[in-house]
Amino acid sequence: VEPVSHDTQLSELIGTVAHAPCGVPVVGDDGKYMGVIKKANLLATLDREGDGTNG
């Protein structure tokens, strides 16, 4: 899985994370590992950005 930059836009991350078989690593400008974005984390973030209801 190719890493993404720490400043990658959320709209760009959605497809990358959705198609990744595992979490997507995040790296800084210096190429050092900063963390990982998992599908569940991304979905939770998107849910928080909405109104929190399911319908």
C-alpha atoms as one frame of an Amber mdcrd trajectory, in Angstrom:
protein
   0.000   0.000   0.000   1.440   3.337  -1.044   1.621   5.965   1.711  -0.188
   9.289   1.487   1.123  12.682   2.507  -0.022  14.216   5.782  -1.643  17.069
   3.848  -3.639  14.927   1.395  -7.190  16.219   1.010  -9.994  14.114   2.471
 -11.668  13.892  -0.934  -8.511  12.255  -2.314  -8.234   9.826   0.606 -11.673
   8.283   0.260 -10.915   6.232  -2.852  -7.423   5.316  -1.688  -8.611   4.029
   1.680 -11.677   2.310   0.189  -9.562   0.241  -2.208  -6.693  -0.521   0.175
  -6.548  -4.054   1.627  -5.360  -2.607   4.942  -4.744   0.752   6.599  -3.053
   3.450   4.525   0.186   4.814   6.014   0.576   8.575   6.387   3.978  10.210
   6.003   5.308  13.701   6.636   7.178  15.936   4.227  10.378  14.187   5.279
   8.931  10.766   4.420   8.737   9.657   8.057   5.785   7.570   9.192   3.170
   9.603  11.084   0.300   7.150  11.426  -2.288   5.124   9.567  -5.778   5.739
   8.221  -8.114   2.761   8.503 -11.499   2.430   6.814 -13.322   2.480  10.147
 -11.542   5.683  11.218 -12.333   7.396   7.937 -16.003   6.415   8.139 -16.221
   7.648  11.732 -14.698  10.975  10.693 -17.129  11.346   7.812 -20.036  10.537
  10.154 -18.906  13.222  12.621 -18.792  15.765   9.798 -22.449  15.050   9.033
 -25.288  15.525  11.483 -24.680  12.178  13.164 -27.959  10.612  12.077 -28.467
   7.708   9.736 -31.381   8.835   7.713
